[in-house]
Amino acid sequence: MRQLLLYIAIINLLDAFLTLYGLHFDYMTEANPLMNNLYSASPWLFLLLKGGLSLSLFILLYKLHPDKKFSNVLLSVSVIAAASYSFTCMMHGYWLMEVI
């Protein structure tokens, strides 16, 4: 479980930078309305939220006891988040490879 949360935190940061790069150079658009509004208001606000989410996961990882059993709900949500972020990062990477 700890490795899964670490993966989500890292891939979230990767997604943030790929998205910022693609949006800055108009290679892509942000499909998430909340993140699109944040980016439109300020790219720094967008990065602050994405970085804050990863930081929260890093803090959670630090606080979690390694021997503690995790709930099935947390595991299910984490697997779905990891799969979603993986798919999103692959799409962003593909789009950026196409335009570069």
N, CA, C and O atoms as a MOPAC input file, in Angstrom:
PM7 MOZYME 1SCF
protein

 N      0.82700 1    -1.19400 1     0.00000 1
 C      0.00000 1     0.00000 1     0.00000 1
 C      0.87400 1     1.26200 1     0.00000 1
 O      0.57800 1     2.23900 1    -0.68800 1
 N      1.94100 1     1.21800 1     0.77700 1
 C      2.82500 1     2.38500 1     0.84500 1
 C      3.42900 1     2.67300 1    -0.52800 1
 O      3.53600 1     3.83100 1    -0.93200 1
 N      3.82200 1     1.62000 1    -1.24300 1
 C      4.40800 1     1.81400 1    -2.57100 1
 C      3.37800 1     2.40300 1    -3.53400 1
 O      3.72600 1     3.21600 1    -4.39100 1
 N      2.13100 1     2.00500 1    -3.40100 1
 C      1.06500 1     2.51800 1    -4.25600 1
 C      0.84900 1     4.01100 1    -4.00600 1
 O      0.70800 1     4.78500 1    -4.95200 1
 N      0.82200 1     4.41200 1    -2.74100 1
 C      0.65000 1     5.83500 1    -2.42200 1
 C      1.85300 1     6.65900 1    -2.88500 1
 O      1.69400 1     7.78300 1    -3.36200 1
 N      3.04200 1     6.10400 1    -2.74400 1
 C      4.24100 1     6.78800 1    -3.23600 1
 C      4.17600 1     6.95300 1    -4.75400 1
 O      4.50800 1     8.01400 1    -5.28300 1
 N      3.75200 1     5.91300 1    -5.44100 1
 C      3.59700 1     5.96500 1    -6.89800 1
 C      2.61100 1     7.06100 1    -7.29800 1
 O      2.86900 1     7.82600 1    -8.22700 1
 N      1.48700 1     7.13400 1    -6.59700 1
 C      0.46700 1     8.14700 1    -6.91200 1
 C      1.03300 1     9.55200 1    -6.70400 1
 O      0.80300 1    10.44000 1    -7.52500 1
 N      1.76500 1     9.75600 1    -5.61900 1
 C      2.34600 1    11.07600 1    -5.34500 1
 C      3.32800 1    11.48000 1    -6.43900 1
 O      3.32800 1    12.62300 1    -6.89500 1
 N      4.16300 1    10.53500 1    -6.85300 1
 C      5.17000 1    10.84600 1    -7.87600 1
 C      4.53100 1    11.05500 1    -9.23800 1
 O      4.89100 1    11.98900 1    -9.95500 1
 N      3.59800 1    10.20600 1    -9.59800 1
 C      2.97800 1    10.33500 1   -10.92500 1
 C      2.08500 1    11.58400 1   -10.98100 1
 O      1.89700 1    12.15700 1   -12.05400 1
 N      1.54200 1    12.00500 1    -9.84600 1
 C      0.78700 1    13.25300 1    -9.79700 1
 C      1.69800 1    14.43900 1   -10.11700 1
 O      1.30400 1    15.34700 1   -10.84900 1
 N      2.91600 1    14.42900 1    -9.56800 1
 C      3.87000 1    15.49900 1    -9.88400 1
 C      4.28500 1    15.45800 1   -11.35000 1
 O      4.39200 1    16.50000 1   -11.99800 1
 N      4.51800 1    14.26200 1   -11.87000 1
 C      4.85700 1    14.12800 1   -13.29100 1
 C      3.71800 1    14.66700 1   -14.15400 1
 O      3.95100 1    15.38600 1   -15.12600 1
 N      2.49800 1    14.31500 1   -13.79400 1
 C      1.32700 1    14.80500 1   -14.52600 1
 C      1.24900 1    16.32800 1   -14.46900 1
 O      0.91300 1    16.97100 1   -15.46300 1
 N      1.55700 1    16.89900 1   -13.31800 1
 C      1.51600 1    18.35900 1   -13.17900 1
 C      2.48500 1    19.02600 1   -14.14900 1
 O      2.12100 1    19.98300 1   -14.83200 1
 N      3.71400 1    18.52600 1   -14.21100 1
 C      4.70700 1    19.15600 1   -15.08500 1
 C      4.42900 1    18.90700 1   -16.56800 1
 O      4.63500 1    19.79400 1   -17.39500 1
 N      3.96300 1    17.70400 1   -16.90500 1
 C      3.59600 1    17.44600 1   -18.30300 1
 C      2.43200 1    18.33000 1   -18.71900 1
 O      2.41500 1    18.87000 1   -19.82500 1
 N      1.46100 1    18.47300 1   -17.82800 1
 C      0.30100 1    19.30800 1   -18.12800 1
 C      0.71400 1    20.76900 1   -18.27000 1
 O      0.30600 1    21.44400 1   -19.21500 1
 N      1.52200 1    21.25500 1   -17.33200 1
 C      1.97800 1    22.64500 1   -17.41800 1
 C      2.71800 1    22.90800 1   -18.71700 1
 O      2.49600 1    23.93000 1   -19.36500 1
 N      3.58900 1    22.00000 1   -19.09700 1
 C      4.34500 1    22.14700 1   -20.33500 1
 C      3.40100 1    22.18500 1   -21.53600 1
 O      3.50500 1    23.06400 1   -22.39100 1
 N      2.48500 1    21.22800 1   -21.59100 1
 C      1.54500 1    21.16400 1   -22.71700 1
 C      0.62100 1    22.35700 1   -22.78700 1
 O      0.32800 1    22.85200 1   -23.87500 1
 N      0.15500 1    22.82900 1   -21.63600 1
 C     -0.73100 1    23.98400 1   -21.62000 1
 C      0.01900 1    25.27300 1   -21.96800 1
 O     -0.49700 1    26.12000 1   -22.69700 1
 N      1.21700 1    25.41100 1   -21.45000 1
 C      1.99900 1    26.62200 1   -21.69800 1
 C      2.26600 1    26.82100 1   -23.19300 1
 O      2.18300 1    27.94100 1   -23.69800 1
 N      2.58100 1    25.75000 1   -23.88500 1
 C      2.89900 1    25.85200 1   -25.31300 1
 C      1.69500 1    25.54900 1   -26.20700 1
 O      1.84700 1    25.37400 1   -27.41600 1
 N      0.50200 1    25.48700 1   -25.61400 1
 C     -0.74700 1    25.24000 1   -26.34800 1
 C     -0.72400 1    23.92400 1   -27.13100 1
 O     -1.29600 1    23.83100 1   -28.21700 1
 N     -0.06500 1    22.92100 1   -26.57700 1
 C     -0.06000 1    21.59900 1   -27.19700 1
 C     -1.29000 1    20.79300 1   -26.79800 1
 O     -1.66400 1    19.84000 1   -27.48300 1
 N     -1.91400 1    21.17600 1   -25.69600 1
 C     -3.08000 1    20.44300 1   -25.20000 1
 C     -3.96700 1    21.39800 1   -24.42400 1
 O     -3.59200 1    22.53700 1   -24.14500 1
 N     -5.14300 1    20.91300 1   -24.08200 1
 C     -6.05600 1    21.66600 1   -23.22900 1
 C     -6.34000 1    20.82200 1   -21.99400 1
 O     -6.23400 1    19.59600 1   -22.02500 1
 N     -6.69900 1    21.49000 1   -20.91700 1
 C     -7.01600 1    20.78600 1   -19.67700 1
 C     -8.49000 1    20.38700 1   -19.71100 1
 O     -9.37000 1    21.23500 1   -19.85900 1
 N     -8.74600 1    19.09500 1   -19.57400 1
 C    -10.12100 1    18.58600 1   -19.64200 1
 C    -10.84000 1    18.68800 1   -18.30000 1
 O    -12.07000 1    18.72300 1   -18.26200 1
 N    -10.10000 1    18.73500 1   -17.21500 1
 C    -10.69400 1    18.84500 1   -15.88500 1
 C    -11.10400 1    20.30200 1   -15.65900 1
 O    -10.24500 1    21.18300 1   -15.61700 1
 N    -12.41300 1    20.56800 1   -15.51200 1
 C    -12.86100 1    21.96600 1   -15.38300 1
 C    -12.24900 1    22.69900 1   -14.18500 1
 O    -11.91300 1    23.87800 1   -14.29600 1
 N    -12.09900 1    22.02500 1   -13.05200 1
 C    -11.51200 1    22.67000 1   -11.88000 1
 C    -10.06000 1    23.05000 1   -12.14800 1
 O     -9.65300 1    24.17900 1   -11.87400 1
 N     -9.28800 1    22.12500 1   -12.67500 1
 C     -7.87500 1    22.40300 1   -12.94600 1
 C     -7.73200 1    23.42500 1   -14.06800 1
 O     -6.79500 1    24.22400 1   -14.05800 1
 N     -8.64200 1    23.40900 1   -15.03200 1
 C     -8.61600 1    24.40000 1   -16.10200 1
 C     -8.84400 1    25.80200 1   -15.55000 1
 O     -8.16100 1    26.74800 1   -15.94300 1
 N     -9.81200 1    25.93600 1   -14.63100 1
 C    -10.06100 1    27.23600 1   -14.00400 1
 C     -8.86400 1    27.69200 1   -13.17600 1
 O     -8.50600 1    28.87000 1   -13.19500 1
 N     -8.24700 1    26.76500 1   -12.45100 1
 C     -7.06000 1    27.11900 1   -11.66700 1
 C     -5.92400 1    27.56900 1   -12.57500 1
 O     -5.26500 1    28.57200 1   -12.30100 1
 N     -5.69300 1    26.82400 1   -13.65800 1
 C     -4.61800 1    27.19000 1   -14.57900 1
 C     -4.91700 1    28.53600 1   -15.23500 1
 O     -4.01500 1    29.35500 1   -15.41200 1
 N     -6.17900 1    28.76700 1   -15.59600 1
 C     -6.55300 1    30.04900 1   -16.22000 1
 C     -6.33300 1    31.20500 1   -15.25200 1
 O     -5.91800 1    32.29000 1   -15.65900 1
 N     -6.60800 1    30.97400 1   -13.97700 1
 C     -6.38800 1    32.01400 1   -12.97100 1
 C     -4.89800 1    32.25300 1   -12.76700 1
 O     -4.44700 1    33.39700 1   -12.72700 1
 N     -4.13600 1    31.17000 1   -12.63800 1
 C     -2.69100 1    31.27900 1   -12.44900 1
 C     -2.05800 1    29.89900 1   -12.55700 1
 O     -2.46300 1    28.97900 1   -11.84600 1
 N     -1.07200 1    29.74200 1   -13.43500 1
 C     -0.37000 1    28.45600 1   -13.49300 1
 C      0.27300 1    28.08100 1   -12.15700 1
 O      0.41400 1    26.90000 1   -11.84200 1
 N      0.65900 1    29.08600 1   -11.37600 1
 C      1.24600 1    28.82200 1   -10.06900 1
 C      0.21100 1    28.23600 1    -9.11400 1
 O      0.53800 1    27.37900 1    -8.29200 1
 N     -1.02000 1    28.68800 1    -9.21700 1
 C     -2.09600 1    28.13900 1    -8.39800 1
 C     -2.34700 1    26.68300 1    -8.77200 1
 O     -2.54800 1    25.83600 1    -7.90100 1
 N     -2.33300 1    26.39900 1   -10.06300 1
 C     -2.46200 1    25.03000 1   -10.56500 1
 C     -1.36000 1    24.14500 1    -9.97300 1
 O     -1.62800 1    23.06400 1    -9.45000 1
 N     -0.12300 1    24.62400 1   -10.06400 1
 C      1.02000 1    23.86000 1    -9.56000 1
 C      0.97200 1    23.72300 1    -8.04000 1
 O      1.35100 1    22.68500 1    -7.49800 1
 N      0.51100 1    24.75800 1    -7.35600 1
 C      0.39600 1    24.71100 1    -5.90200 1
 C     -0.58300 1    23.62500 1    -5.46500 1
 O     -0.30600 1    22.88100 1    -4.52400 1
 N     -1.71100 1    23.53100 1    -6.13600 1
 C     -2.68900 1    22.49800 1    -5.77100 1
 C     -2.15200 1    21.10500 1    -6.07800 1
 O     -2.24300 1    20.20900 1    -5.23900 1
 N     -1.59700 1    20.91500 1    -7.26600 1
 C     -1.06100 1    19.59300 1    -7.62300 1
 C      0.08400 1    19.20500 1    -6.68500 1
 O      0.16000 1    18.06600 1    -6.22400 1
 N      0.96700 1    20.15700 1    -6.41100 1
 C      2.06900 1    19.88200 1    -5.48900 1
 C      1.57400 1    19.62800 1    -4.07100 1
 O      2.11700 1    18.78700 1    -3.35400 1
 N      0.54200 1    20.36100 1    -3.67500 1
 C     -0.04000 1    20.16800 1    -2.34900 1
 C     -0.64800 1    18.78400 1    -2.18500 1
 O     -0.55800 1    18.18200 1    -1.11600 1
 N     -1.26500 1    18.28400 1    -3.24400 1
 C     -1.82700 1    16.93300 1    -3.18200 1
 C     -0.72200 1    15.89100 1    -3.01200 1
 O     -0.86100 1    14.96000 1    -2.21900 1
 N      0.35700 1    16.04700 1    -3.74500 1
 C      1.47900 1    15.11100 1    -3.59700 1
 C      2.12300 1    15.24600 1    -2.22700 1
 O      2.47200 1    14.24400 1    -1.60200 1
 N      2.28300 1    16.47200 1    -1.75800 1
 C      2.85100 1    16.69100 1    -0.43800 1
 C      1.98400 1    16.02900 1     0.64100 1
 O      2.50400 1    15.44400 1     1.59100 1
 N      0.67300 1    16.12700 1     0.48600 1
 C     -0.23900 1    15.47800 1     1.43500 1
 C     -0.03500 1    13.97000 1     1.44300 1
 O     -0.06200 1    13.34400 1     2.50300 1
 N      0.16800 1    13.38800 1     0.27600 1
 C      0.42100 1    11.94900 1     0.21600 1
 C      1.76000 1    11.59400 1     0.85100 1
 O      1.86700 1    10.57900 1     1.53900 1
 N      2.78600 1    12.42200 1     0.62700 1
 C      4.09000 1    12.17000 1     1.25500 1
 C      3.97800 1    12.24000 1     2.78200 1
 O      4.57200 1    11.42300 1     3.48700 1
 N      3.22000 1    13.21000 1     3.28800 1
 C      3.01300 1    13.32500 1     4.73800 1
 C      2.24600 1    12.11600 1     5.25400 1
 O      2.58600 1    11.56100 1     6.29900 1
 N      1.21000 1    11.70600 1     4.52200 1
 C      0.45100 1    10.51500 1     4.90700 1
 C      1.36100 1     9.29000 1     4.95000 1
 O      1.26000 1     8.47300 1     5.86500 1
 N      2.23400 1     9.16100 1     3.98100 1
 C      3.17100 1     8.04100 1     3.95900 1
 C      4.08400 1     8.06700 1     5.18100 1
 O      4.38400 1     7.02100 1     5.75700 1
 N      4.52100 1     9.24400 1     5.57400 1
 C      5.39300 1     9.37900 1     6.73100 1
 C      4.66500 1     8.98400 1     8.01900 1
 O      5.25200 1     8.38600 1     8.92100 1
 N      3.37400 1     9.33000 1     8.08400 1
 C      2.58100 1     9.08700 1     9.29200 1
 C      2.06400 1     7.64900 1     9.38700 1
 O      1.78900 1     7.17100 1    10.48700 1
 N      1.92800 1     6.96300 1     8.26800 1
 C      1.37400 1     5.60300 1     8.28900 1
 C      2.35500 1     4.62400 1     8.91400 1
 O      3.55400 1     4.64500 1     8.63500 1
 N      1.82000 1     3.78900 1     9.74700 1
 C      2.64100 1     2.74200 1    10.35200 1
 C      2.77300 1     1.60600 1     9.34700 1
 O      1.76600 1     1.15700 1     8.79800 1
 N      4.00500 1     1.12500 1     9.08900 1
 C      4.20900 1     0.10300 1     8.04500 1
 C      3.45300 1    -1.20100 1     8.27800 1
 O      3.11200 1    -1.89700 1     7.32100 1
 N      3.18700 1    -1.53800 1     9.53900 1
 C      2.51400 1    -2.81200 1     9.82900 1
 C      0.99700 1    -2.68600 1     9.90100 1
 O      0.30000 1    -3.68300 1    10.08700 1
 N      0.48800 1    -1.48000 1     9.75500 1
 C     -0.95300 1    -1.25800 1     9.88200 1
 C     -1.69400 1    -1.81500 1     8.67300 1
 O     -1.25200 1    -1.66400 1     7.53500 1
 N     -2.82800 1    -2.46000 1     8.93800 1
 C     -3.66700 1    -2.98600 1     7.86500 1
 C     -4.53300 1    -1.85200 1     7.32900 1
 O     -5.08300 1    -1.06100 1     8.09500 1
 N     -4.64600 1    -1.78200 1     6.00400 1
 C     -5.39500 1    -0.71000 1     5.36100 1
 C     -6.77100 1    -1.20900 1     4.93600 1
 O     -6.95800 1    -2.39700 1     4.67600 1
 N     -7.71700 1    -0.30300 1     4.87100 1
 C     -9.07600 1    -0.67500 1     4.49000 1
 C     -9.14900 1    -0.99900 1     3.00500 1
 O     -8.34200 1    -0.53000 1     2.20300 1
 N    -10.12400 1    -1.80200 1     2.66800 1
 C    -10.34400 1    -2.14900 1     1.26600 1
 C    -10.77700 1    -0.93300 1     0.45800 1
 O    -10.48100 1    -0.83500 1    -0.73300 1
 N    -11.47400 1    -0.01100 1     1.10300 1
 C    -11.91600 1     1.20800 1     0.40800 1
 C    -10.69900 1     2.04600 1     0.01300 1
 O    -10.60800 1     2.50400 1    -1.12600 1
 N     -9.75900 1     2.25000 1     0.94800 1
 C     -8.55000 1     3.01900 1     0.63800 1
 C     -7.74400 1     2.33400 1    -0.45400 1
 O     -7.22000 1     2.99600 1    -1.35000 1
 N     -7.64400 1     1.03200 1    -0.38400 1
 C     -6.91600 1     0.29200 1    -1.41500 1
 C     -7.59500 1     0.44100 1    -2.77000 1
 O     -6.92100 1     0.66800 1    -3.77500 1
 N     -8.91600 1     0.31600 1    -2.81300 1
 C     -9.65300 1     0.43700 1    -4.07700 1
 C     -9.50800 1     1.83300 1    -4.67600 1
 O     -9.27000 1     1.97500 1    -5.87500 1
 N     -9.65100 1     2.85100 1    -3.84900 1
 C     -9.52800 1     4.23500 1    -4.33100 1
 C     -8.10500 1     4.48200 1    -4.82700 1
 O     -7.90900 1     5.14700 1    -5.84500 1
 N     -7.12300 1     3.95500 1    -4.11900 1
 C     -5.72700 1     4.14000 1    -4.51300 1
 C     -5.42200 1     3.45100 1    -5.84100 1
 O     -4.71300 1     4.01200 1    -6.67700 1
 N     -5.94100 1     2.26200 1    -6.04400 1
 C     -5.72200 1     1.55000 1    -7.30300 1
 C     -6.36800 1     2.30300 1    -8.45800 1
 O     -5.77500 1     2.43000 1    -9.52900 1
 N     -7.57400 1     2.79800 1    -8.24600 1
 C     -8.26500 1     3.56500 1    -9.29200 1
 C     -7.49400 1     4.85400 1    -9.59700 1
 O     -7.34000 1     5.22000 1   -10.76200 1
 N     -7.01000 1     5.54300 1    -8.55600 1
 C     -6.24200 1     6.77200 1    -8.76600 1
 C     -4.94500 1     6.47900 1    -9.51800 1
 O     -4.57600 1     7.21700 1   -10.43200 1
 N     -4.26000 1     5.41300 1    -9.14000 1
 C     -3.00500 1     5.06000 1    -9.81300 1
 C     -3.24600 1     4.72300 1   -11.27900 1
 O     -2.48200 1     5.14200 1   -12.14900 1
 N     -4.30000 1     3.97200 1   -11.55300 1
 C     -4.60900 1     3.61500 1   -12.93800 1
 C     -4.99300 1     4.85800 1   -13.74200 1
 O     -4.57100 1     5.01000 1   -14.88800 1
 N     -5.78600 1     5.74100 1   -13.15000 1
 C     -6.20900 1     6.96700 1   -13.83900 1
 C     -5.02200 1     7.87200 1   -14.14300 1
 O     -4.88500 1     8.36700 1   -15.26100 1
 N     -4.16600 1     8.08700 1   -13.15000 1
 C     -2.98700 1     8.92000 1   -13.36500 1
 C     -2.03700 1     8.29800 1   -14.38000 1
 O     -1.44600 1     9.00500 1   -15.19600 1
 N     -1.89200 1     6.99200 1   -14.33100 1
 C     -1.01300 1     6.31800 1   -15.30200 1
 C     -1.52700 1     6.53900 1   -16.71700 1
 O     -0.75600 1     6.87300 1   -17.61700 1
 N     -2.82000 1     6.35300 1   -16.91300 1
 C     -3.42400 1     6.54100 1   -18.22700 1
 C     -3.27700 1     7.99400 1   -18.67500 1
 O     -2.91700 1     8.25800 1   -19.82200 1
 N     -3.55300 1     8.92500 1   -17.78200 1
 C     -3.45600 1    10.34400 1   -18.11200 1
 C     -2.02800 1    10.73100 1   -18.48300 1
 O     -1.81500 1    11.44900 1   -19.46000 1
 N     -1.05100 1    10.26300 1   -17.71200 1
 C      0.35600 1    10.58500 1   -18.02000 1
 C      0.78300 1     9.97000 1   -19.34100 1
 O      1.54300 1    10.58200 1   -20.09200 1
 N      0.30600 1     8.77100 1   -19.63200 1
 C      0.64000 1     8.16700 1   -20.92800 1
 C      0.04900 1     8.99100 1   -22.06700 1
 O      0.70600 1     9.19600 1   -23.08700 1
 N     -1.18600 1     9.46300 1   -21.90200 1
 C     -1.79900 1    10.31000 1   -22.93400 1
 C     -1.02300 1    11.60500 1   -23.10700 1
 O     -0.73500 1    12.01200 1   -24.23300 1
 N     -0.68200 1    12.25300 1   -22.00300 1
 C      0.06700 1    13.50300 1   -22.09200 1
 C      1.42400 1    13.27300 1   -22.74400 1
 O      1.84300 1    14.04800 1   -23.60300 1
 N      2.09800 1    12.22600 1   -22.34300 1
 C      3.39000 1    11.90400 1   -22.94500 1
 C      3.27700 1    11.64200 1   -24.43100 1
 O      4.11400 1    12.09800 1   -25.20900 1
 N      2.24900 1    10.91100 1   -24.83200 1
 C      2.03600 1    10.61100 1   -26.24700 1
 C      1.77200 1    11.89700 1   -27.03600 1
 O      2.35900 1    12.11700 1   -28.09500 1
 N      0.88500 1    12.73900 1   -26.50800 1
 C      0.56800 1    13.99100 1   -27.19800 1
 C      1.81400 1    14.86300 1   -27.32800 1
 O      2.05200 1    15.45900 1   -28.37900 1
 N      2.59600 1    14.93700 1   -26.27800 1
 C      3.78600 1    15.77100 1   -26.34100 1
 C      4.83100 1    15.20000 1   -27.28500 1
 O      5.53400 1    15.95400 1   -27.95800 1
 N      4.94200 1    13.88100 1   -27.34500 1
 C      5.88500 1    13.25700 1   -28.28500 1
 C      5.45900 1    13.52300 1   -29.73200 1
 O      6.30100 1    13.65900 1   -30.62000 1
 N      4.17900 1    13.59300 1   -29.95300 1
 C      3.65500 1    13.85300 1   -31.30700 1
 C      3.98200 1    15.26600 1   -31.78100 1
 O      4.23400 1    15.47400 1   -32.96800 1
 N      3.98100 1    16.23000 1   -30.87900 1
 C      4.18000 1    17.61900 1   -31.29200 1
 C      5.64500 1    18.04700 1   -31.23700 1
 O      6.00700 1    19.07300 1   -31.81300 1
 N      6.46300 1    17.30200 1   -30.57500 1
 C      7.88000 1    17.68400 1   -30.46000 1
 C      8.68100 1    17.11300 1   -31.60300 1
 O      9.89100 1    17.32800 1   -31.67600 1

